[in-house]
Amino acid sequence: MTAAPRTAKAKDPTGRTTAGAPAPATAPASGEAATARRATAPIRSLLRRRKAVLGKLAAWSAAESAQTFLGGYCVARSLDDGFLKDSPATGLLWLAGAAVAILLGAPVVRGVFAQLPHLTESLRDDLVRGSVVRALRSATAPGRGVDTTTVSRLTSQTEIARDSFAGLVLAARSFVFVAAGALAGLVSLAPQFLLVVLPPLVLGLVLFTASLRPMARAQHRYLDADEAVGRRAEVTRTALRDLVACGAQEATAAANRRAVEEAAAAQRALARWASLRTLSVATAGQLPVFLLLAATPWLLRQGVTAGAMVGALTYVLQALLPALHTLMAVLGAAGARLFVILDRLTRPLPATPGPAAPAPAAAPGPAAATTGPRRAPPALELRRVRVAYGPGARAVLDDLELTVERGEHLAVVGPSGIGKSTLLHAAAGLLTPEQGEVRLFGRAIGACRPPDLAALRVLLPQEAYVFTGTLRDNLHYLRPGADQSDVDGTVEALALRPLVDRVGGLDRTLTPDTLSLGERQLVALGRAHLASAPLLLLDEATCHMDPVAEATAELALRARPGCLVVVAHRLSSALRADRVLVLDGTRAQCGTHAELLERSALYRDLMGHWGEVGG
């Protein structure tokens, strides 16, 4: 399906080419290493500034290591030197020593938590300061809008980072010093214990370490999806009136569903990696217990005492297993969250496009003599666009090519259901073509952000949207800062004065139900006339108005700066247009009224039928 543009354009048969050779791809490993260095930079900087705090934490943790050592050792001695030798007093004395060691753990915990805020609160302050600086730079940089993720970064993300860092410090410190005390105790009881306990412990730690990077990727994906859901909710909330007015509820709901489904898939992937953490805990924590019990006959033959066996189980069950479980839980969840959030909070702002460098002067010669001023891109381009409603469905638009120049007035005609509204929805960015490209003023419509898209085009559907508010508010909706002179110009150009007088003035509150369908369309047309967007798309937006009011509105909209595309309700619209696009389901033809009367049988039939009805 093709439509001939007003002016023929020569195209390079080889397609587009890029200037220069492609840049070499960066190795993933080096990119991940650079990301890791950047994300962990705030923590490394903090630790360098807080060496005294780290020293105090290590001192308190050393006391915890001694407490762990005494716990298992005293239990072993109470059996070997006391209860198993018919000396209950000695056994009770050793158990009393273990109880004292446990009681002395309370001051140790208090000392550790007293030092922790010096690390966590400092990290939070650094992240908040960096987020504020980023938000201010983003808001004041040319070519950028307000960062909609700033609130999330300043509140939930920095709080998650602080809590995750606190849990990570506590878990890592506890595991290192508890493991040191437990392993020292095992060696003191019987070195053979290391042959049984160390292999599964190391294996579990290796499995867990191997899962950390995929876990971080899954966490990263989940946060991206979560933010995408938030952005979709914000876009839907702020553009709700436009979505209803343009009939884009289903397309918006589908996009929102895709965002929610991606978030759910990301959360499931995160849960799968969390299951590997459970396997790692079982290997490193539960397997040593099983192996100790299975190796008991061999250990007893090696001269290991019964008290030493109970002491070894005490070290594994009461010290190593809880510390290991906590470490893996924190690293697998809080550690991954911390890395991903730090990556997001420290990610540099994308570079803003600077002013274009002046082109070098062309060398004198024949080529330079024929080079003219650079031509501005058209207002609207559809390049081999195909749109179908569902897989396997017949295409509504198939291989459509259309160019609408700046300042042009185009009318679109064709039988009912042929794809005229679909064409305008694709041109407005409300429908994504299965193939092809739509460009507005030289910009690919898929690369335009919603605020940029709203500044380029306005789409008016058949059912005009008027909200409860003053008539002035309704007219100002697409251009809140319009001057009174501009409003007066719109009122006069569209002959709105009788409606203004009937409702009691521009500042009288409107009740939409009291307006006729034609009056609602007139208000919507006034809103579009006052808008600053250079492209107006009218989808039978005058179908409830009489022919005189329709002609007045189209002429007024044609006279404003910009481009006008009208899906014609009456074929008189085609007579007022610069060109007419005829859609007939098999191919499209575009030309002036006189040209189409000569070469389009469908257009002749449509005009003939309209003339008979009009006569």
Secondary structure as UniProt FT lines:
FT   TURN            13..14
FT   HELIX           28..49
FT   HELIX           51..77
FT   HELIX           78..82
FT   HELIX           83..85
FT   HELIX           88..103
FT   HELIX           105..115
FT   HELIX           117..140
FT   TURN            142..143
FT   TURN            148..149
FT   HELIX           150..152
FT   HELIX           153..157
FT   HELIX           158..189
FT   HELIX           192..238
FT   HELIX           240..245
FT   TURN            246..247
FT   HELIX           249..281
FT   HELIX           282..286
FT   HELIX           287..294
FT   HELIX           296..301
FT   TURN            302..303
FT   HELIX           306..314
FT   HELIX           315..320
FT   HELIX           321..329
FT   HELIX           330..335
FT   HELIX           336..345
FT   HELIX           366..370
FT   STRAND          380..388
FT   TURN            391..392
FT   STRAND          395..404
FT   TURN            406..407
FT   STRAND          409..413
FT   TURN            416..417
FT   HELIX           420..428
FT   STRAND          435..440
FT   TURN            441..442
FT   STRAND          443..444
FT   HELIX           445..447
FT   HELIX           450..456
FT   STRAND          457..460
FT   STRAND          469..470
FT   HELIX           471..476
FT   TURN            477..478
FT   TURN            480..481
FT   HELIX           484..493
FT   TURN            494..495
FT   HELIX           497..503
FT   TURN            506..507
FT   STRAND          509..510
FT   HELIX           512..514
FT   HELIX           517..530
FT   STRAND          535..539
FT   TURN            541..544
FT   HELIX           547..559
FT   STRAND          563..567
FT   HELIX           572..576
FT   STRAND          579..583
FT   STRAND          588..591
FT   HELIX           593..599
FT   HELIX           601..614
//
